[in-house]
Amino acid sequence: MSVIYLLISISIVVAIGFFIAFIRAVKTGQYDDDYTPSVRMLFDDELKIENPKPIQTKEEKQI
C-alpha cells in the first residue's frame, strides 16, 4: 500500500513539473505565432531553375 502512495506522489510531482514548463513556455511567447502556419501553404512555391547550363562532354571541351 505504501508503494501506491509513493507512485502517486511521484506522478503528482512530475505533473506539476510539466505544468510549470508549459506555463513558462506560454509566458515566453513560444505559442504566439498563429498566423504563419495557416498562410505557409499558400506560398509553397517550387523553385524554378532558369537557363540551366548545358553539360559539356569531353569531346566538346577539347574542341
CHARMM internal coordinates of N, CA and C (Angstrom, degrees):
IC EDIT
DIST 1 N 1 CA 1.4382
DIST 1 CA 1 C 1.5239
ANGL 1 N 1 CA 1 C 111.45
DIST 1 C 2 N 1.3119
ANGL 1 CA 1 C 2 N 116.44
DIHE 1 N 1 CA 1 C 2 N -33.10
DIST 2 N 2 CA 1.4626
ANGL 1 C 2 N 2 CA 119.46
DIHE 1 CA 1 C 2 N 2 CA -179.52
DIST 2 CA 2 C 1.5342
ANGL 2 N 2 CA 2 C 110.87
DIHE 1 C 2 N 2 CA 2 C -70.34
DIST 2 C 3 N 1.3379
ANGL 2 CA 2 C 3 N 117.75
DIHE 2 N 2 CA 2 C 3 N -25.35
DIST 3 N 3 CA 1.4632
ANGL 2 C 3 N 3 CA 121.32
DIHE 2 CA 2 C 3 N 3 CA 178.01
DIST 3 CA 3 C 1.5275
ANGL 3 N 3 CA 3 C 109.99
DIHE 2 C 3 N 3 CA 3 C -66.76
DIST 3 C 4 N 1.3171
ANGL 3 CA 3 C 4 N 117.14
DIHE 3 N 3 CA 3 C 4 N -38.09
DIST 4 N 4 CA 1.4651
ANGL 3 C 4 N 4 CA 120.98
DIHE 3 CA 3 C 4 N 4 CA 178.75
DIST 4 CA 4 C 1.5234
ANGL 4 N 4 CA 4 C 110.08
DIHE 3 C 4 N 4 CA 4 C -63.46
DIST 4 C 5 N 1.3238
ANGL 4 CA 4 C 5 N 117.49
DIHE 4 N 4 CA 4 C 5 N -42.90
DIST 5 N 5 CA 1.4649
ANGL 4 C 5 N 5 CA 120.24
DIHE 4 CA 4 C 5 N 5 CA 178.32
DIST 5 CA 5 C 1.5278
ANGL 5 N 5 CA 5 C 110.88
DIHE 4 C 5 N 5 CA 5 C -63.29
DIST 5 C 6 N 1.3123
ANGL 5 CA 5 C 6 N 116.50
DIHE 5 N 5 CA 5 C 6 N -38.65
DIST 6 N 6 CA 1.4538
ANGL 5 C 6 N 6 CA 120.87
DIHE 5 CA 5 C 6 N 6 CA 178.37
DIST 6 CA 6 C 1.5237
ANGL 6 N 6 CA 6 C 111.16
DIHE 5 C 6 N 6 CA 6 C -65.03
DIST 6 C 7 N 1.3310
ANGL 6 CA 6 C 7 N 117.72
DIHE 6 N 6 CA 6 C 7 N -45.89
DIST 7 N 7 CA 1.4597
ANGL 6 C 7 N 7 CA 120.98
DIHE 6 CA 6 C 7 N 7 CA -179.80
DIST 7 CA 7 C 1.5255
ANGL 7 N 7 CA 7 C 112.10
DIHE 6 C 7 N 7 CA 7 C -66.16
DIST 7 C 8 N 1.3262
ANGL 7 CA 7 C 8 N 117.17
DIHE 7 N 7 CA 7 C 8 N -38.56
DIST 8 N 8 CA 1.4626
ANGL 7 C 8 N 8 CA 119.90
DIHE 7 CA 7 C 8 N 8 CA 178.06
DIST 8 CA 8 C 1.5241
ANGL 8 N 8 CA 8 C 110.78
DIHE 7 C 8 N 8 CA 8 C -65.88
DIST 8 C 9 N 1.3147
ANGL 8 CA 8 C 9 N 116.97
DIHE 8 N 8 CA 8 C 9 N -41.28
DIST 9 N 9 CA 1.4689
ANGL 8 C 9 N 9 CA 119.34
DIHE 8 CA 8 C 9 N 9 CA 179.90
DIST 9 CA 9 C 1.5304
ANGL 9 N 9 CA 9 C 111.16
DIHE 8 C 9 N 9 CA 9 C -67.51
DIST 9 C 10 N 1.3189
ANGL 9 CA 9 C 10 N 117.95
DIHE 9 N 9 CA 9 C 10 N -38.69
DIST 10 N 10 CA 1.4639
ANGL 9 C 10 N 10 CA 120.77
DIHE 9 CA 9 C 10 N 10 CA 177.66
DIST 10 CA 10 C 1.5317
ANGL 10 N 10 CA 10 C 110.52
DIHE 9 C 10 N 10 CA 10 C -66.29
DIST 10 C 11 N 1.3239
ANGL 10 CA 10 C 11 N 117.10
DIHE 10 N 10 CA 10 C 11 N -40.30
DIST 11 N 11 CA 1.4645
ANGL 10 C 11 N 11 CA 119.27
DIHE 10 CA 10 C 11 N 11 CA 179.73
DIST 11 CA 11 C 1.5264
ANGL 11 N 11 CA 11 C 111.53
DIHE 10 C 11 N 11 CA 11 C -67.25
DIST 11 C 12 N 1.3232
ANGL 11 CA 11 C 12 N 117.20
DIHE 11 N 11 CA 11 C 12 N -34.75
DIST 12 N 12 CA 1.4655
ANGL 11 C 12 N 12 CA 120.05
DIHE 11 CA 11 C 12 N 12 CA 176.87
DIST 12 CA 12 C 1.5253
ANGL 12 N 12 CA 12 C 110.48
DIHE 11 C 12 N 12 CA 12 C -67.32
DIST 12 C 13 N 1.3114
ANGL 12 CA 12 C 13 N 117.65
DIHE 12 N 12 CA 12 C 13 N -39.56
DIST 13 N 13 CA 1.4725
ANGL 12 C 13 N 13 CA 121.05
DIHE 12 CA 12 C 13 N 13 CA 177.74
DIST 13 CA 13 C 1.5264
ANGL 13 N 13 CA 13 C 110.44
DIHE 12 C 13 N 13 CA 13 C -64.42
DIST 13 C 14 N 1.3160
ANGL 13 CA 13 C 14 N 117.55
DIHE 13 N 13 CA 13 C 14 N -42.31
DIST 14 N 14 CA 1.4686
ANGL 13 C 14 N 14 CA 121.18
DIHE 13 CA 13 C 14 N 14 CA 178.72
DIST 14 CA 14 C 1.5273
ANGL 14 N 14 CA 14 C 110.31
DIHE 13 C 14 N 14 CA 14 C -65.24
DIST 14 C 15 N 1.3305
ANGL 14 CA 14 C 15 N 117.80
DIHE 14 N 14 CA 14 C 15 N -41.90
DIST 15 N 15 CA 1.4647
ANGL 14 C 15 N 15 CA 121.56
DIHE 14 CA 14 C 15 N 15 CA 179.13
DIST 15 CA 15 C 1.5237
ANGL 15 N 15 CA 15 C 111.08
DIHE 14 C 15 N 15 CA 15 C -63.45
DIST 15 C 16 N 1.3148
ANGL 15 CA 15 C 16 N 117.33
DIHE 15 N 15 CA 15 C 16 N -40.78
DIST 16 N 16 CA 1.4655
ANGL 15 C 16 N 16 CA 120.88
DIHE 15 CA 15 C 16 N 16 CA 177.19
DIST 16 CA 16 C 1.5259
ANGL 16 N 16 CA 16 C 110.43
DIHE 15 C 16 N 16 CA 16 C -64.51
DIST 16 C 17 N 1.3303
ANGL 16 CA 16 C 17 N 117.04
DIHE 16 N 16 CA 16 C 17 N -38.28
DIST 17 N 17 CA 1.4653
ANGL 16 C 17 N 17 CA 120.48
DIHE 16 CA 16 C 17 N 17 CA 177.19
DIST 17 CA 17 C 1.5232
ANGL 17 N 17 CA 17 C 112.20
DIHE 16 C 17 N 17 CA 17 C -62.70
DIST 17 C 18 N 1.3367
ANGL 17 CA 17 C 18 N 117.07
DIHE 17 N 17 CA 17 C 18 N -44.23
DIST 18 N 18 CA 1.4593
ANGL 17 C 18 N 18 CA 120.02
DIHE 17 CA 17 C 18 N 18 CA 177.26
DIST 18 CA 18 C 1.5265
ANGL 18 N 18 CA 18 C 111.59
DIHE 17 C 18 N 18 CA 18 C -65.70
DIST 18 C 19 N 1.3151
ANGL 18 CA 18 C 19 N 117.47
DIHE 18 N 18 CA 18 C 19 N -36.66
DIST 19 N 19 CA 1.4631
ANGL 18 C 19 N 19 CA 120.83
DIHE 18 CA 18 C 19 N 19 CA 178.60
DIST 19 CA 19 C 1.5231
ANGL 19 N 19 CA 19 C 110.87
DIHE 18 C 19 N 19 CA 19 C -65.70
DIST 19 C 20 N 1.3139
ANGL 19 CA 19 C 20 N 117.48
DIHE 19 N 19 CA 19 C 20 N -41.17
DIST 20 N 20 CA 1.4708
ANGL 19 C 20 N 20 CA 121.35
DIHE 19 CA 19 C 20 N 20 CA 177.68
DIST 20 CA 20 C 1.5294
ANGL 20 N 20 CA 20 C 110.20
DIHE 19 C 20 N 20 CA 20 C -64.93
DIST 20 C 21 N 1.3256
ANGL 20 CA 20 C 21 N 117.47
DIHE 20 N 20 CA 20 C 21 N -40.49
DIST 21 N 21 CA 1.4674
ANGL 20 C 21 N 21 CA 120.24
DIHE 20 CA 20 C 21 N 21 CA 177.64
DIST 21 CA 21 C 1.5267
ANGL 21 N 21 CA 21 C 111.01
DIHE 20 C 21 N 21 CA 21 C -64.36
DIST 21 C 22 N 1.3266
ANGL 21 CA 21 C 22 N 117.77
DIHE 21 N 21 CA 21 C 22 N -38.41
DIST 22 N 22 CA 1.4503
ANGL 21 C 22 N 22 CA 121.38
DIHE 21 CA 21 C 22 N 22 CA 177.93
DIST 22 CA 22 C 1.5270
ANGL 22 N 22 CA 22 C 111.20
DIHE 21 C 22 N 22 CA 22 C -66.04
DIST 22 C 23 N 1.3213
ANGL 22 CA 22 C 23 N 117.59
DIHE 22 N 22 CA 22 C 23 N -45.59
DIST 23 N 23 CA 1.4670
ANGL 22 C 23 N 23 CA 121.10
DIHE 22 CA 22 C 23 N 23 CA 179.15
DIST 23 CA 23 C 1.5269
ANGL 23 N 23 CA 23 C 110.44
DIHE 22 C 23 N 23 CA 23 C -62.18
DIST 23 C 24 N 1.3132
ANGL 23 CA 23 C 24 N 117.21
DIHE 23 N 23 CA 23 C 24 N -39.32
DIST 24 N 24 CA 1.4648
ANGL 23 C 24 N 24 CA 120.73
DIHE 23 CA 23 C 24 N 24 CA 179.21
DIST 24 CA 24 C 1.5314
ANGL 24 N 24 CA 24 C 110.83
DIHE 23 C 24 N 24 CA 24 C -66.30
DIST 24 C 25 N 1.3282
ANGL 24 CA 24 C 25 N 117.60
DIHE 24 N 24 CA 24 C 25 N -38.93
DIST 25 N 25 CA 1.4620
ANGL 24 C 25 N 25 CA 120.86
DIHE 24 CA 24 C 25 N 25 CA 178.47
DIST 25 CA 25 C 1.5243
ANGL 25 N 25 CA 25 C 111.41
DIHE 24 C 25 N 25 CA 25 C -66.70
DIST 25 C 26 N 1.3131
ANGL 25 CA 25 C 26 N 117.12
DIHE 25 N 25 CA 25 C 26 N -37.38
DIST 26 N 26 CA 1.4591
ANGL 25 C 26 N 26 CA 120.48
DIHE 25 CA 25 C 26 N 26 CA 178.58
DIST 26 CA 26 C 1.5288
ANGL 26 N 26 CA 26 C 110.27
DIHE 25 C 26 N 26 CA 26 C -68.51
DIST 26 C 27 N 1.3048
ANGL 26 CA 26 C 27 N 117.23
DIHE 26 N 26 CA 26 C 27 N -41.07
DIST 27 N 27 CA 1.4681
ANGL 26 C 27 N 27 CA 120.35
DIHE 26 CA 26 C 27 N 27 CA -178.98
DIST 27 CA 27 C 1.5264
ANGL 27 N 27 CA 27 C 112.42
DIHE 26 C 27 N 27 CA 27 C -68.38
DIST 27 C 28 N 1.3214
ANGL 27 CA 27 C 28 N 118.18
DIHE 27 N 27 CA 27 C 28 N -30.29
DIST 28 N 28 CA 1.4620
ANGL 27 C 28 N 28 CA 120.31
DIHE 27 CA 27 C 28 N 28 CA 179.37
DIST 28 CA 28 C 1.5198
ANGL 28 N 28 CA 28 C 112.60
DIHE 27 C 28 N 28 CA 28 C -83.13
DIST 28 C 29 N 1.3362
ANGL 28 CA 28 C 29 N 117.67
DIHE 28 N 28 CA 28 C 29 N -3.24
DIST 29 N 29 CA 1.4595
ANGL 28 C 29 N 29 CA 120.75
DIHE 28 CA 28 C 29 N 29 CA 174.22
DIST 29 CA 29 C 1.5059
ANGL 29 N 29 CA 29 C 115.33
DIHE 28 C 29 N 29 CA 29 C 88.52
DIST 29 C 30 N 1.2948
ANGL 29 CA 29 C 30 N 117.92
DIHE 29 N 29 CA 29 C 30 N 23.17
DIST 30 N 30 CA 1.4563
ANGL 29 C 30 N 30 CA 120.07
DIHE 29 CA 29 C 30 N 30 CA -178.22
DIST 30 CA 30 C 1.5275
ANGL 30 N 30 CA 30 C 111.72
DIHE 29 C 30 N 30 CA 30 C -68.51
DIST 30 C 31 N 1.3054
ANGL 30 CA 30 C 31 N 118.51
DIHE 30 N 30 CA 30 C 31 N -27.71
DIST 31 N 31 CA 1.4621
ANGL 30 C 31 N 31 CA 121.95
DIHE 30 CA 30 C 31 N 31 CA -175.94
DIST 31 CA 31 C 1.5314
ANGL 31 N 31 CA 31 C 112.16
DIHE 30 C 31 N 31 CA 31 C -106.58
DIST 31 C 32 N 1.3180
ANGL 31 CA 31 C 32 N 119.48
DIHE 31 N 31 CA 31 C 32 N 21.72
DIST 32 N 32 CA 1.4540
ANGL 31 C 32 N 32 CA 121.69
DIHE 31 CA 31 C 32 N 32 CA -175.70
DIST 32 CA 32 C 1.5155
ANGL 32 N 32 CA 32 C 114.28
DIHE 31 C 32 N 32 CA 32 C -78.52
DIST 32 C 33 N 1.3141
ANGL 32 CA 32 C 33 N 119.73
DIHE 32 N 32 CA 32 C 33 N -25.84
DIST 33 N 33 CA 1.4574
ANGL 32 C 33 N 33 CA 122.11
DIHE 32 CA 32 C 33 N 33 CA -173.14
DIST 33 CA 33 C 1.5277
ANGL 33 N 33 CA 33 C 110.20
DIHE 32 C 33 N 33 CA 33 C -84.27
DIST 33 C 34 N 1.3291
ANGL 33 CA 33 C 34 N 116.09
DIHE 33 N 33 CA 33 C 34 N 94.91
DIST 34 N 34 CA 1.4623
ANGL 33 C 34 N 34 CA 120.59
DIHE 33 CA 33 C 34 N 34 CA 178.12
DIST 34 CA 34 C 1.5250
ANGL 34 N 34 CA 34 C 112.14
DIHE 33 C 34 N 34 CA 34 C -100.60
DIST 34 C 35 N 1.3187
ANGL 34 CA 34 C 35 N 117.38
DIHE 34 N 34 CA 34 C 35 N -15.14
DIST 35 N 35 CA 1.4596
ANGL 34 C 35 N 35 CA 120.69
DIHE 34 CA 34 C 35 N 35 CA -172.93
DIST 35 CA 35 C 1.5243
ANGL 35 N 35 CA 35 C 112.99
DIHE 34 C 35 N 35 CA 35 C -86.38
DIST 35 C 36 N 1.3132
ANGL 35 CA 35 C 36 N 118.12
DIHE 35 N 35 CA 35 C 36 N -42.88
DIST 36 N 36 CA 1.4629
ANGL 35 C 36 N 36 CA 121.71
DIHE 35 CA 35 C 36 N 36 CA -172.91
DIST 36 CA 36 C 1.5271
ANGL 36 N 36 CA 36 C 114.15
DIHE 35 C 36 N 36 CA 36 C -60.77
DIST 36 C 37 N 1.3216
ANGL 36 CA 36 C 37 N 121.83
DIHE 36 N 36 CA 36 C 37 N -45.71
DIST 37 N 37 CA 1.4670
ANGL 36 C 37 N 37 CA 119.41
DIHE 36 CA 36 C 37 N 37 CA -178.73
DIST 37 CA 37 C 1.5279
ANGL 37 N 37 CA 37 C 113.73
DIHE 36 C 37 N 37 CA 37 C -60.87
DIST 37 C 38 N 1.3329
ANGL 37 CA 37 C 38 N 117.63
DIHE 37 N 37 CA 37 C 38 N -32.93
DIST 38 N 38 CA 1.4565
ANGL 37 C 38 N 38 CA 119.15
DIHE 37 CA 37 C 38 N 38 CA -178.98
DIST 38 CA 38 C 1.5167
ANGL 38 N 38 CA 38 C 112.40
DIHE 37 C 38 N 38 CA 38 C -75.35
DIST 38 C 39 N 1.3295
ANGL 38 CA 38 C 39 N 117.89
DIHE 38 N 38 CA 38 C 39 N -22.86
DIST 39 N 39 CA 1.4556
ANGL 38 C 39 N 39 CA 121.29
DIHE 38 CA 38 C 39 N 39 CA -177.73
DIST 39 CA 39 C 1.5287
ANGL 39 N 39 CA 39 C 111.48
DIHE 38 C 39 N 39 CA 39 C -99.73
DIST 39 C 40 N 1.3048
ANGL 39 CA 39 C 40 N 117.81
DIHE 39 N 39 CA 39 C 40 N -16.78
DIST 40 N 40 CA 1.4621
ANGL 39 C 40 N 40 CA 121.71
DIHE 39 CA 39 C 40 N 40 CA -175.13
DIST 40 CA 40 C 1.5243
ANGL 40 N 40 CA 40 C 112.16
DIHE 39 C 40 N 40 CA 40 C -59.12
DIST 40 C 41 N 1.3206
ANGL 40 CA 40 C 41 N 117.39
DIHE 40 N 40 CA 40 C 41 N -36.82
DIST 41 N 41 CA 1.4590
ANGL 40 C 41 N 41 CA 119.35
DIHE 40 CA 40 C 41 N 41 CA -177.98
DIST 41 CA 41 C 1.5268
ANGL 41 N 41 CA 41 C 111.70
DIHE 40 C 41 N 41 CA 41 C -70.90
DIST 41 C 42 N 1.3254
ANGL 41 CA 41 C 42 N 118.60
DIHE 41 N 41 CA 41 C 42 N -20.91
DIST 42 N 42 CA 1.4591
ANGL 41 C 42 N 42 CA 120.86
DIHE 41 CA 41 C 42 N 42 CA 178.70
DIST 42 CA 42 C 1.5236
ANGL 42 N 42 CA 42 C 111.73
DIHE 41 C 42 N 42 CA 42 C -74.06
DIST 42 C 43 N 1.3066
ANGL 42 CA 42 C 43 N 117.44
DIHE 42 N 42 CA 42 C 43 N -27.54
DIST 43 N 43 CA 1.4568
ANGL 42 C 43 N 43 CA 122.03
DIHE 42 CA 42 C 43 N 43 CA -177.86
DIST 43 CA 43 C 1.5130
ANGL 43 N 43 CA 43 C 113.06
DIHE 42 C 43 N 43 CA 43 C -106.42
DIST 43 C 44 N 1.3095
ANGL 43 CA 43 C 44 N 117.58
DIHE 43 N 43 CA 43 C 44 N 23.61
DIST 44 N 44 CA 1.4562
ANGL 43 C 44 N 44 CA 122.09
DIHE 43 CA 43 C 44 N 44 CA -179.03
DIST 44 CA 44 C 1.5241
ANGL 44 N 44 CA 44 C 109.25
DIHE 43 C 44 N 44 CA 44 C -85.09
DIST 44 C 45 N 1.3236
ANGL 44 CA 44 C 45 N 116.44
DIHE 44 N 44 CA 44 C 45 N 79.67
DIST 45 N 45 CA 1.4607
ANGL 44 C 45 N 45 CA 122.28
DIHE 44 CA 44 C 45 N 45 CA -178.57
DIST 45 CA 45 C 1.5173
ANGL 45 N 45 CA 45 C 109.62
DIHE 44 C 45 N 45 CA 45 C -97.64
DIST 45 C 46 N 1.3184
ANGL 45 CA 45 C 46 N 114.29
DIHE 45 N 45 CA 45 C 46 N 147.36
DIST 46 N 46 CA 1.4530
ANGL 45 C 46 N 46 CA 119.00
DIHE 45 CA 45 C 46 N 46 CA 175.93
DIST 46 CA 46 C 1.5252
ANGL 46 N 46 CA 46 C 109.18
DIHE 45 C 46 N 46 CA 46 C -83.63
DIST 46 C 47 N 1.2985
ANGL 46 CA 46 C 47 N 116.30
DIHE 46 N 46 CA 46 C 47 N 146.44
DIST 47 N 47 CA 1.4578
ANGL 46 C 47 N 47 CA 120.53
DIHE 46 CA 46 C 47 N 47 CA 177.56
DIST 47 CA 47 C 1.5192
ANGL 47 N 47 CA 47 C 109.72
DIHE 46 C 47 N 47 CA 47 C -75.21
DIST 47 C 48 N 1.3279
ANGL 47 CA 47 C 48 N 115.57
DIHE 47 N 47 CA 47 C 48 N 132.99
DIST 48 N 48 CA 1.4561
ANGL 47 C 48 N 48 CA 120.63
DIHE 47 CA 47 C 48 N 48 CA 179.23
DIST 48 CA 48 C 1.5245
ANGL 48 N 48 CA 48 C 108.71
DIHE 47 C 48 N 48 CA 48 C -109.24
DIST 48 C 49 N 1.3186
ANGL 48 CA 48 C 49 N 115.85
DIHE 48 N 48 CA 48 C 49 N 129.94
DIST 49 N 49 CA 1.4594
ANGL 48 C 49 N 49 CA 121.19
DIHE 48 CA 48 C 49 N 49 CA 178.79
DIST 49 CA 49 C 1.5294
ANGL 49 N 49 CA 49 C 107.36
DIHE 48 C 49 N 49 CA 49 C -93.78
DIST 49 C 50 N 1.3258
ANGL 49 CA 49 C 50 N 115.35
DIHE 49 N 49 CA 49 C 50 N 117.81
DIST 50 N 50 CA 1.4603
ANGL 49 C 50 N 50 CA 119.88
DIHE 49 CA 49 C 50 N 50 CA -179.95
DIST 50 CA 50 C 1.5234
ANGL 50 N 50 CA 50 C 109.30
DIHE 49 C 50 N 50 CA 50 C -98.46
DIST 50 C 51 N 1.3140
ANGL 50 CA 50 C 51 N 115.82
DIHE 50 N 50 CA 50 C 51 N 139.47
DIST 51 N 51 CA 1.4638
ANGL 50 C 51 N 51 CA 123.71
DIHE 50 CA 50 C 51 N 51 CA 177.76
DIST 51 CA 51 C 1.5294
ANGL 51 N 51 CA 51 C 112.04
DIHE 50 C 51 N 51 CA 51 C 52.04
DIST 51 C 52 N 1.3034
ANGL 51 CA 51 C 52 N 118.33
DIHE 51 N 51 CA 51 C 52 N 65.98
DIST 52 N 52 CA 1.4665
ANGL 51 C 52 N 52 CA 118.65
DIHE 51 CA 51 C 52 N 52 CA 177.57
DIST 52 CA 52 C 1.5272
ANGL 52 N 52 CA 52 C 110.43
DIHE 51 C 52 N 52 CA 52 C -68.06
DIST 52 C 53 N 1.2997
ANGL 52 CA 52 C 53 N 116.57
DIHE 52 N 52 CA 52 C 53 N 143.23
DIST 53 N 53 CA 1.4568
ANGL 52 C 53 N 53 CA 121.24
DIHE 52 CA 52 C 53 N 53 CA 179.77
DIST 53 CA 53 C 1.5262
ANGL 53 N 53 CA 53 C 109.15
DIHE 52 C 53 N 53 CA 53 C -74.80
DIST 53 C 54 N 1.3216
ANGL 53 CA 53 C 54 N 116.66
DIHE 53 N 53 CA 53 C 54 N 133.45
DIST 54 N 54 CA 1.4676
ANGL 53 C 54 N 54 CA 118.26
DIHE 53 CA 53 C 54 N 54 CA 178.32
DIST 54 CA 54 C 1.5252
ANGL 54 N 54 CA 54 C 110.71
DIHE 53 C 54 N 54 CA 54 C -70.72
DIST 54 C 55 N 1.3016
ANGL 54 CA 54 C 55 N 115.74
DIHE 54 N 54 CA 54 C 55 N 146.08
DIST 55 N 55 CA 1.4594
ANGL 54 C 55 N 55 CA 121.92
DIHE 54 CA 54 C 55 N 55 CA 179.69
DIST 55 CA 55 C 1.5264
ANGL 55 N 55 CA 55 C 108.22
DIHE 54 C 55 N 55 CA 55 C -83.59
DIST 55 C 56 N 1.3232
ANGL 55 CA 55 C 56 N 115.36
DIHE 55 N 55 CA 55 C 56 N 126.08
DIST 56 N 56 CA 1.4605
ANGL 55 C 56 N 56 CA 119.88
DIHE 55 CA 55 C 56 N 56 CA -179.60
DIST 56 CA 56 C 1.5267
ANGL 56 N 56 CA 56 C 109.64
DIHE 55 C 56 N 56 CA 56 C -93.97
DIST 56 C 57 N 1.3024
ANGL 56 CA 56 C 57 N 114.69
DIHE 56 N 56 CA 56 C 57 N 139.59
DIST 57 N 57 CA 1.4568
ANGL 56 C 57 N 57 CA 119.68
DIHE 56 CA 56 C 57 N 57 CA 175.95
DIST 57 CA 57 C 1.5328
ANGL 57 N 57 CA 57 C 108.99
DIHE 56 C 57 N 57 CA 57 C -86.54
DIST 57 C 58 N 1.3161
ANGL 57 CA 57 C 58 N 117.15
DIHE 57 N 57 CA 57 C 58 N 175.07
DIST 58 N 58 CA 1.4633
ANGL 57 C 58 N 58 CA 121.37
DIHE 57 CA 57 C 58 N 58 CA -179.00
DIST 58 CA 58 C 1.5187
ANGL 58 N 58 CA 58 C 111.37
DIHE 57 C 58 N 58 CA 58 C -64.62
DIST 58 C 59 N 1.3339
ANGL 58 CA 58 C 59 N 117.71
DIHE 58 N 58 CA 58 C 59 N -36.79
DIST 59 N 59 CA 1.4649
ANGL 58 C 59 N 59 CA 120.61
DIHE 58 CA 58 C 59 N 59 CA -179.80
DIST 59 CA 59 C 1.5296
ANGL 59 N 59 CA 59 C 110.53
DIHE 58 C 59 N 59 CA 59 C -66.97
DIST 59 C 60 N 1.3247
ANGL 59 CA 59 C 60 N 117.28
DIHE 59 N 59 CA 59 C 60 N -40.23
DIST 60 N 60 CA 1.4513
ANGL 59 C 60 N 60 CA 120.28
DIHE 59 CA 59 C 60 N 60 CA -179.04
DIST 60 CA 60 C 1.5222
ANGL 60 N 60 CA 60 C 110.87
DIHE 59 C 60 N 60 CA 60 C -68.74
DIST 60 C 61 N 1.3224
ANGL 60 CA 60 C 61 N 117.72
DIHE 60 N 60 CA 60 C 61 N -32.11
DIST 61 N 61 CA 1.4572
ANGL 60 C 61 N 61 CA 120.45
DIHE 60 CA 60 C 61 N 61 CA 179.47
DIST 61 CA 61 C 1.5350
ANGL 61 N 61 CA 61 C 111.19
DIHE 60 C 61 N 61 CA 61 C -70.99
DIST 61 C 62 N 1.3098
ANGL 61 CA 61 C 62 N 117.11
DIHE 61 N 61 CA 61 C 62 N -31.43
DIST 62 N 62 CA 1.4587
ANGL 61 C 62 N 62 CA 120.44
DIHE 61 CA 61 C 62 N 62 CA -178.63
DIST 62 CA 62 C 1.5188
ANGL 62 N 62 CA 62 C 111.71
DIHE 61 C 62 N 62 CA 62 C -76.35
DIST 62 C 63 N 1.3050
ANGL 62 CA 62 C 63 N 118.52
DIHE 62 N 62 CA 62 C 63 N -23.13
DIST 63 N 63 CA 1.4782
ANGL 62 C 63 N 63 CA 121.66
DIHE 62 CA 62 C 63 N 63 CA -176.71
DIST 63 CA 63 C 1.4904
ANGL 63 N 63 CA 63 C 111.46
DIHE 62 C 63 N 63 CA 63 C -78.12
END
COOR INIT
IC SEED 1 N 1 CA 1 C
IC BUILD
